[in-house]
């Protein structure tokens, strides 16, 4: 896990960002008032099996160092309950804040799409499969695979834009129920470049699972660890 400092940022993408989708706006200022921890890597199949059982591996692409995938939002919640210790999914705001790591560009490394191959597994270089976590570049806060490899579940209920979104970094759970779509972030091994941008977002039903969807852990920072 990596400690993410408290801070402020502008969430979403401006109207003139190349490749943007309408659901990435309006841009709104978010203040993260408390530090938190987030996974340095996506949850691996080895970690999943440690918690869920050695014979429980739903992944399509098998390998202990590969991200676990073919897991629904509900599956991720089951994992978190069994893992305990306050572990949870990141909120959508926490996810984008951690991904950007202070950047304001399309990706954490800048605006040049040509640099994406050094920083992400996506449609142009993945070979139509996942890859072991941590093989590409990391952002300024030491996080790997924030762009590509697998989509990552967030805690939030899906909303089609940021009108009335919370500005304190908390999960946006109003306006839905247990069957409402949930937010996915980061793009995957099958995504086009524009889909892996820091501001891009997607949705899926909470019981939906695909071979390009996984998750990353988060937990509150303790005052006295």
NORQUI-V449619 format. One record per residue. N is the residue number from 1. RES is the residue in one letter. SS is DSSP state (A for helix, B for strand, O for the rest). D_FIRST is the distance of its C-alpha to the first C-alpha in Angstrom with 2 decimals. Layout:
<<N	RES	SS	D_FIRST> <N	RES	SS	D_FIRST>>
This chain:
<<1	X	O	0.00> <2	X	B	3.80> <3	X	B	6.70> <4	X	B	9.34> <5	X	O	12.79> <6	X	O	15.65> <7	X	B	18.28> <8	X	B	20.77> <9	X	B	21.42> <10	X	B	23.99> <11	X	B	22.79> <12	X	O	24.75> <13	X	O	27.07> <14	X	O	30.44> <15	X	O	33.58> <16	X	O	34.23> <17	X	O	30.95> <18	X	O	31.94> <19	X	O	30.99> <20	X	O	29.93> <21	X	O	30.63> <22	X	A	32.31> <23	X	A	29.60> <24	X	A	27.30> <25	X	O	29.41> <26	X	O	30.65> <27	X	O	28.26> <28	X	B	27.29> <29	X	B	25.66> <30	X	B	22.54> <31	X	B	21.37> <32	X	B	17.85> <33	X	O	18.98> <34	X	O	15.91> <35	X	O	12.45> <36	X	B	9.56> <37	X	B	5.84> <38	X	B	5.33> <39	X	O	4.37> <40	X	O	5.09> <41	X	O	7.98> <42	X	O	10.30> <43	X	O	10.83> <44	X	B	13.18> <45	X	A	16.55> <46	X	A	15.90> <47	X	A	13.17> <48	X	A	15.65> <49	X	A	18.50> <50	X	A	16.94> <51	X	A	16.83> <52	X	A	19.83> <53	X	O	22.07> <54	X	O	22.91> <55	X	O	25.61> <56	X	O	23.67> <57	X	O	22.44> <58	X	O	23.66> <59	X	O	22.59> <60	X	O	25.45> <61	X	O	24.09> <62	X	O	23.34> <63	X	O	21.01> <64	X	O	18.16> <65	X	O	16.04> <66	X	B	17.12> <67	X	B	15.35> <68	X	O	16.94> <69	X	O	19.55> <70	X	O	22.77> <71	X	O	20.93> <72	X	O	22.19> <73	X	A	20.63> <74	X	A	22.39> <75	X	A	20.95> <76	X	A	17.36> <77	X	A	18.53> <78	X	A	20.01> <79	X	A	16.83> <80	X	A	15.05> <81	X	A	18.15> <82	X	A	18.21> <83	X	A	14.60> <84	X	O	15.15> <85	X	O	13.32> <86	X	O	13.20> <87	X	O	10.96> <88	X	B	12.49> <89	X	B	12.88> <90	X	O	12.37> <91	X	O	15.79> <92	X	A	17.59> <93	X	A	17.74> <94	X	A	14.04> <95	X	A	13.59> <96	X	A	16.37> <97	X	A	15.44> <98	X	A	11.98> <99	X	A	13.89> <100	X	A	16.69> <101	X	O	14.90> <102	X	O	18.36> <103	X	O	20.43> <104	X	O	23.40> <105	X	O	24.36> <106	X	O	24.41> <107	X	B	21.32> <108	X	O	18.75> <109	X	O	20.82> <110	X	B	24.14> <111	X	O	27.00> <112	X	O	28.30> <113	X	A	27.98> <114	X	A	28.99> <115	X	A	25.66> <116	X	A	23.81> <117	X	A	24.50> <118	X	A	22.45> <119	X	O	19.40> <120	X	O	19.62> <121	X	B	21.16> <122	X	O	23.80> <123	X	O	27.46> <124	X	O	28.88> <125	X	O	26.99> <126	X	O	25.23> <127	X	O	28.35> <128	X	O	27.92> <129	X	O	24.96> <130	X	O	21.21> <131	X	O	19.70> <132	X	B	17.07> <133	X	O	13.63> <134	X	O	12.98> <135	X	O	16.72> <136	X	O	17.31> <137	X	O	16.58> <138	X	B	13.51> <139	X	O	13.92> <140	X	O	14.27> <141	X	O	10.72> <142	X	O	9.53> <143	X	O	8.93> <144	X	B	11.13> <145	X	O	13.71> <146	X	O	13.78> <147	X	O	17.49> <148	X	B	19.05> <149	X	O	18.43> <150	X	O	18.12> <151	X	B	18.52> <152	X	B	15.75> <153	X	B	16.89> <154	X	B	16.55> <155	X	B	17.93> <156	X	B	20.98> <157	X	B	24.56> <158	X	O	25.97> <159	X	O	28.39> <160	X	O	30.42> <161	X	O	29.87> <162	X	O	28.37> <163	X	O	31.56> <164	X	O	30.81> <165	X	O	27.02> <166	X	O	25.17> <167	X	O	24.39> <168	X	O	21.93> <169	X	O	18.82> <170	X	O	19.53> <171	X	O	19.94> <172	X	O	23.46> <173	X	O	24.78> <174	X	O	28.45> <175	X	O	31.05> <176	X	O	30.15> <177	X	O	30.01> <178	X	O	28.34> <179	X	O	29.95> <180	X	O	29.07> <181	X	O	27.11> <182	X	B	23.41> <183	X	B	21.56> <184	X	B	20.02> <185	X	B	18.39> <186	X	O	17.96> <187	X	O	20.87> <188	X	O	21.11> <189	X	O	22.92> <190	X	O	26.17> <191	X	O	25.83> <192	X	O	28.09> <193	X	A	26.70> <194	X	A	27.40> <195	X	A	25.40> <196	X	A	22.11> <197	X	O	22.49> <198	X	O	19.94> <199	X	O	22.35> <200	X	O	23.46> <201	X	B	23.12> <202	X	B	24.51> <203	X	B	25.33> <204	X	B	25.97> <205	X	O	27.41> <206	X	O	25.03> <207	X	O	26.64> <208	X	O	26.59> <209	X	O	24.93> <210	X	O	25.24> <211	X	O	24.15> <212	X	O	22.22> <213	X	B	20.04> <214	X	B	16.63> <215	X	O	13.55> <216	X	O	9.86> <217	X	B	8.12> <218	X	B	7.98> <219	X	B	8.89> <220	X	B	11.09> <221	X	O	10.61> <222	X	O	13.09> <223	X	O	16.03> <224	X	O	16.42> <225	X	O	13.42>>
